[in-house]
Structures are given as C-alpha cells and as structure tokens.
Amino acid sequence: MKKQMTLSTDRKSALEGEYIEIRWACDACPDSLYLAIDSERTQYNIAVSDSGTTRIPVLKSNGKMTVKLIGIISGKKVTESVDIRVKDAKRAKSNAPLSSRMKIFGEKMKAKWYVFRANMKYWWLSQKKWQKALWIALLALWLGLIFSSIGRKPEVKVSSDQVQTAYLMR
C-alpha cells in the first residue's frame, strides 16, 4: 500500500531557540490536517494545507520535541511523527572553545560599557549646577586623599619592651 502521509524535518537535533524546517504532504486529506508540536513543556497545533513547509522554533524542553502530522483519511485518524533532540543552549555555549567564549565575553563587556557611558552622560546632563559643583568637589577631595597617601611611608615605632617580648615569644 502506498504511503498517503509524509512528514520530515531538515535535521534531527537542534539548540533551544533555533528554527527547524518541517515538510509534509498528504494525498488524501481534504481539509482535516494539522501539525501538533509537543516540547514536553508546551503543546500547540497548527492547521496546515495538504502539502507544504514551515519553520517552527525549537522550544525549551527536557531534551525531546515531537512534531506530529495528524489527518483524517477515510474516517480514520492517521498520524506521522518526527522526534527532534533538543540541546540546551546554555550547555552548548559552555562547550564552545575558549577563544569564542572570550570573544563573546568581550563583546558583552563592550556593549555594557557603551550602555554605562550613555547612562552616565544622561545622569550628568540631568544634574543641576550646584549638584555638579558638589560632585566635582567630592571627586577632588577623594583624589587629594589618594595622592596624599601615595608618597607617605608608614612610621613604625618599636619600644624596647616590645622587642624583648617578641624575642621571648620565639
């Protein structure tokens, strides 16, 4: 007997958040054909035509996503299904080579720096004149304390009693 319904995907495994392409065809399904997507956490149905393709997102799951093509042929429910192995995107990133992880880290830090700078510019422009003067004075005071402590050597005075006590404790 000739197969009346077919269902296939472009791959059998994917990362969460990626898209996979689903292809289907049904020779004898007049208007009762739909795709059922089950990711073990989320289920939904899509009504489809007799044949075609669509792209669907790979949803969060516990490792497996099932796509079923369900139709009614001669009064009987007929099902074709495909299982897709779902990989956790966070784990896949941790298995990436160190150089690519460092590159991603650098790009994130660069983006965060630009956001920080923009926030600081906005904050500074929103300050009143007296507030700006106060902030500048506080910064000058802080820098003065830092620079005054750099050149000093600590003074250590030791009495003869402390030397004798240290010698006896050995």
C-alpha positions in Angstrom: 0.0 0.0 0.0 1.3 3.5 -0.9 2.0 5.8 2.0 -0.5 8.6 2.0 1.1 10.9 4.5 4.7 12.0 4.8 6.5 14.2 7.4 10.1 15.2 7.6 12.5 17.8 9.1 15.7 19.4 7.9 17.6 17.9 10.9 17.1 15.6 13.9 18.7 17.7 16.6 18.8 21.5 17.3 19.5 24.0 20.0 16.7 25.7 22.0 15.7 28.9 20.2 16.8 27.8 16.7 14.3 27.1 13.9 13.8 23.9 12.1 12.0 23.4 8.8 9.1 20.9 8.7 7.9 19.4 5.3 4.7 17.4 4.9 2.4 16.0 2.3 -0.9 14.2 2.4 -2.5 12.8 -0.8 -6.0 12.0 0.7 -6.5 14.7 3.4 -9.2 17.1 2.2 -9.3 19.7 5.0 -8.6 18.0 8.3 -4.8 18.2 8.5 -2.8 19.8 11.3 0.7 19.8 12.9 0.9 19.1 16.6 4.0 20.3 18.3 4.9 18.9 21.7 8.0 20.0 23.5 7.2 18.3 26.8 6.6 21.7 28.3 4.5 23.4 25.6 2.0 21.9 23.2 0.2 23.6 20.3 -1.4 22.8 16.9 -1.2 24.5 13.5 -3.8 23.9 10.8 -2.0 23.2 7.5 -2.8 22.6 3.9 -2.4 19.3 2.1 1.4 19.8 1.5 4.0 22.4 2.3 6.8 23.6 4.5 7.1 25.8 7.6 9.7 26.9 10.0 9.0 26.4 13.7 11.0 27.4 16.8 12.7 24.8 18.9 11.1 25.3 22.3 12.5 24.7 25.8 12.1 21.1 26.6 13.6 18.2 28.6 15.6 17.0 25.7 13.0 16.0 23.1 10.4 17.7 20.9 7.8 15.8 18.9 6.2 17.1 15.7 3.1 15.1 14.5 1.1 15.4 11.3 -2.4 14.4 12.1 -5.1 13.9 9.5 -8.4 12.1 8.8 -8.2 9.6 5.9 -11.4 7.6 5.1 -12.8 8.4 8.5 -9.7 7.2 10.4 -7.2 9.3 12.3 -3.8 8.9 10.8 -0.6 10.1 12.4 3.0 10.6 11.3 5.6 11.9 13.8 9.2 13.0 13.9 11.3 13.4 17.1 13.8 16.2 17.4 16.6 16.0 20.0 16.7 19.4 21.8 20.0 20.6 23.2 20.2 23.1 26.0 21.6 26.4 24.5 23.4 27.3 27.8 25.2 23.9 27.9 26.2 24.2 24.3 27.7 27.6 24.9 29.8 26.2 27.8 31.2 23.5 25.5 32.4 26.1 23.0 36.1 26.7 22.6 37.7 29.2 25.0 38.6 31.7 22.2 35.0 32.0 21.1 33.7 32.3 24.7 36.3 35.1 25.3 35.2 36.8 22.1 31.6 36.7 23.2 32.6 37.9 26.7 34.5 40.8 25.2 31.5 41.8 23.0 29.2 41.7 26.0 31.6 43.9 28.1 31.9 46.4 25.2 28.1 46.7 24.9 27.8 47.1 28.7 30.5 49.8 28.6 28.6 51.7 26.0 25.3 51.5 28.0 27.1 52.6 31.1 28.6 55.6 29.3 25.3 56.6 27.9 23.6 56.3 31.3 26.4 58.4 32.9 26.0 61.1 30.2 22.3 61.2 30.8 22.8 61.3 34.5 25.3 64.1 34.3 23.1 66.2 32.0 20.2 65.8 34.3 22.1 67.2 37.3 21.6 70.9 38.4 24.6 73.3 38.5 25.0 73.1 42.3 24.9 69.3 42.2 27.6 69.2 39.5 29.7 71.5 41.6 29.2 69.3 44.7 30.2 66.1 42.7 33.3 67.8 41.4 34.3 68.9 44.9 33.8 65.4 46.2 35.9 63.9 43.4 38.7 66.5 44.0 38.7 65.6 47.8 38.8 61.9 47.1 41.7 62.3 44.6 43.5 64.5 47.0 43.3 61.8 49.7 44.5 59.2 47.3 47.5 61.2 46.1 48.5 62.4 49.6 48.7 58.8 50.8 50.8 57.6 47.9 54.1 59.3 48.9 54.0 58.6 52.7 56.0 55.9 54.4 54.4 54.4 57.4 56.1 55.3 60.7 56.7 52.3 62.9 58.0 52.9 66.4 59.0 49.9 68.5 59.9 50.2 72.1 62.5 48.0 73.8 59.8 46.2 75.8 58.1 45.1 72.5 61.4 43.8 71.2 62.1 41.8 74.3 58.6 40.4 74.3 58.9 39.4 70.6 62.3 37.7 71.4 60.9 35.8 74.3 57.9 34.5 72.4 60.1 32.7 69.8 
